[in-house]
Amino acid sequence: MTHDNMPAYGLWGLVALNSAIFIAFAFSFFKPQTTRDWRSFSA
């Protein structure tokens, strides 16, 4: 049995790291202050 066609389910740490980097990058450009800003951030 080879591992060539096995799904890569063990990469959740990498997913969390990439998400954290992207969120930090987004917050560096836009720092929401009001409720309307937060609402537009999720849309």
Residue frames as qw, qx, qy, qz and C-alpha x, y, z in Angstrom:
[[0.000, 0.889, 0.459, 0.000, 0.00, 0.00, 0.00],
 [0.434, 0.212, 0.001, 0.876, 1.49, 3.30, -1.05],
 [0.123, -0.642, -0.444, 0.613, 0.73, 6.66, 0.46],
 [0.168, 0.031, 0.408, 0.897, 0.48, 8.45, -2.87],
 [0.272, -0.426, -0.552, -0.663, -3.31, 8.46, -2.97],
 [0.382, -0.503, -0.676, 0.380, -3.97, 8.91, 0.77],
 [0.055, -0.881, -0.219, -0.415, -5.75, 12.14, 1.78],
 [0.410, 0.230, -0.434, 0.769, -3.68, 14.54, 3.90],
 [0.463, -0.738, -0.399, -0.285, -5.88, 14.90, 6.96],
 [0.701, -0.462, -0.278, 0.466, -3.05, 15.54, 9.40],
 [0.411, 0.274, 0.054, 0.868, -2.29, 19.11, 8.31],
 [0.241, -0.851, -0.448, -0.134, -4.63, 20.98, 10.67],
 [0.514, -0.614, -0.048, 0.597, -1.69, 22.68, 12.36],
 [0.339, 0.011, 0.408, 0.847, -0.64, 24.13, 9.02],
 [0.057, -0.671, -0.583, -0.455, -4.21, 25.28, 8.38],
 [0.408, -0.829, -0.317, 0.214, -4.27, 27.08, 11.74],
 [0.495, -0.407, 0.157, 0.751, -0.89, 28.70, 11.07],
 [0.220, 0.270, 0.516, 0.783, -1.92, 29.94, 7.62],
 [0.194, -0.784, -0.539, -0.240, -5.20, 31.27, 9.02],
 [0.468, -0.740, -0.178, 0.449, -3.40, 33.16, 11.78],
 [0.414, -0.177, 0.309, 0.838, -0.96, 34.70, 9.29],
 [0.073, 0.483, 0.578, 0.654, -3.79, 35.79, 7.00],
 [0.315, -0.829, -0.461, -0.020, -5.85, 37.27, 9.85],
 [0.483, -0.602, -0.017, 0.636, -2.82, 39.18, 11.16],
 [0.319, 0.069, 0.449, 0.832, -2.14, 40.46, 7.64],
 [0.076, -0.666, -0.580, -0.463, -5.75, 41.62, 7.25],
 [0.416, -0.819, -0.336, 0.207, -5.79, 43.32, 10.66],
 [0.501, -0.321, 0.102, 0.798, -2.58, 45.19, 9.84],
 [0.117, 0.248, 0.445, 0.853, -4.44, 47.02, 7.05],
 [0.410, -0.496, -0.335, -0.688, -7.86, 47.41, 8.65],
 [0.177, -0.067, -0.774, 0.604, -8.46, 47.86, 12.37],
 [0.292, -0.589, -0.596, -0.461, -12.25, 47.82, 12.95],
 [0.046, 0.137, -0.457, 0.877, -13.39, 50.36, 15.53],
 [0.527, 0.007, 0.208, -0.824, -17.18, 50.49, 15.36],
 [0.645, 0.148, 0.710, -0.240, -19.90, 47.84, 15.12],
 [0.673, 0.681, 0.040, -0.285, -20.44, 48.75, 11.47],
 [0.207, 0.707, -0.667, -0.117, -16.74, 48.16, 10.75],
 [0.368, -0.219, 0.893, -0.135, -16.90, 44.71, 12.33],
 [0.701, 0.413, 0.487, -0.318, -20.03, 43.89, 10.35],
 [0.580, 0.750, -0.219, -0.233, -18.39, 44.87, 7.07],
 [0.096, -0.599, 0.794, 0.042, -15.33, 42.80, 7.97],
 [0.498, 0.003, 0.860, -0.113, -17.38, 39.59, 7.85],
 [0.650, 0.594, 0.303, -0.363, -19.30, 40.41, 4.66]]
